[in-house]
């Protein structure tokens, strides 16, 4: 049982199907990233920060009043699957069915969580400076 709490910030992790590193392909990563910036997918929810890694994504989003967390994540996964599969000239599942979520408590610092999220490529050794990684964003910039 997943609980969706209105106006609550959630840290979400979703992995690609079989942890396949699909997002090492630059056009595929660009296609997915555009979806994470598409406000129409969120309706009244909003994306606070995200980073796309080669085989997974981290989203920090604030849930709105009416949509459940599953509905918002479903729209994100559906749209990014459609566009990324087109960029890769492939069909089939892009994302694993499940996702991990953590509801942030009021005392947790959203900006600190966002910094942690966008520093993932640095910790993974993909880059030396976060400025060199193109697939992340945060509303505080």
N, C-alpha and C positions, 0 to 999 in steps of 0.2 A: 503494500500500500504506500504509494507516493502521495504526499500531501502538497497541495498548491496553496501558498499563502499570499494573498493580495499584497502588493506593494513591498514584497520581500525580495531582497537581492539573493541570487543563487549563483554559485560557482558550478558550472557544468563541464563535464569532460565527455566527449564522444569520440570513439575510435573508428577508423576506417574498417571495412569488412576484412577480417583476417589480418588486421594491422598492416595491410598492404601500403607501402609508402607512395600512394598515388599523388601526393601533393609536392613531390620533388619535381614534377612536370610543371614548369612555370605557367603555361596557359591554363592548366587545370586548377592550380592554386589561385590564379587571378579570378577564375570563374567562381570558385567557392567564396573567395573574399568579397566579391561584389555582393553576394547574397547576405553576408554578415553586416553589410552597410545599408541594406534595403529596408527602410523603416516600414514599408507596407507589410512586410512579413511579421512585424512585431505588434501591429495594431496599437494597443495602448501600453504594451510592455516596451521596454527599451534596452538596447544593448549598451552596457557601460564600458566593457573592454573585451578584447578577444585576441587570440593568437592561433594561427594555423601552423601546425607542425607537420612533418612529412606523413605521419600516419594517424594523427589525431588533432582535435581542436579543443581549446579551452574557451568558454564563454563566461563572462560575468554579466548577468542580465537581471533587470528588475522587472518582476512580474506586475502586470496591470491589475485591474479590478475583475475582469470577467474571464479571460482565458486561463486555462490550466497550464501548468508547466509543460505537460505532455503535448498540448496543442501547439504551443510556441515552438518547442523543439521539433515537433513533427513538421511544421511549416519550414523551418530552417533546413532540416535534413532533406525534405522533398525538393525544395527549390535548388539547393546546392547540389544535390544528386543529379537533377535534370541537367543543369548547366555544366557541371564538371564532367559527367558522362559524355556530353556532346563534345567538350573540348578534348577528351581522351578517345573519342570515336569508339565508345564501348557502351554496353548495356549492363543491366543487373544492379544488384545492391552496391551502394557506395559506402554506406555507414552500417556499423553493427546495429542491431535492433535496440539494444539497451544503451543507456547512458548513466553516468554517475552524477548525482547532484548533491550539493551541500548548501543548505539554507544558512545564510550568514546571520549571526546574531546582531542586534542593534549596536553592541559595543565594538564589533569588528570594524576596522578601518577599511572602507571600500577602496580608497586610493592605494593603501598598502597591498591589498589583495590584487588590485589591477597591476601594480608594479611587479608583483610576484608572477602573475600570468604572463605579462609581456617579456619577462626576463627568461622564459623557458628556452628559447633558442640559444641564449648565452650559456645557460647551465648545461645544455645538451652538447655544447661545443660546436654548434653549427656556424657561429659567428664570433667575432671578437668584440664587436660593439653593437648594441641593439639597433642603432641607426642603420646598420648594414642589412637588417632583415626587413623585407618588404611586407610581410604578412601579419600585421598586428595593428591594433588601434585602441585608443582609450578616449573617453569623452573629456578627460582633463587636459588634453593637448590643445 
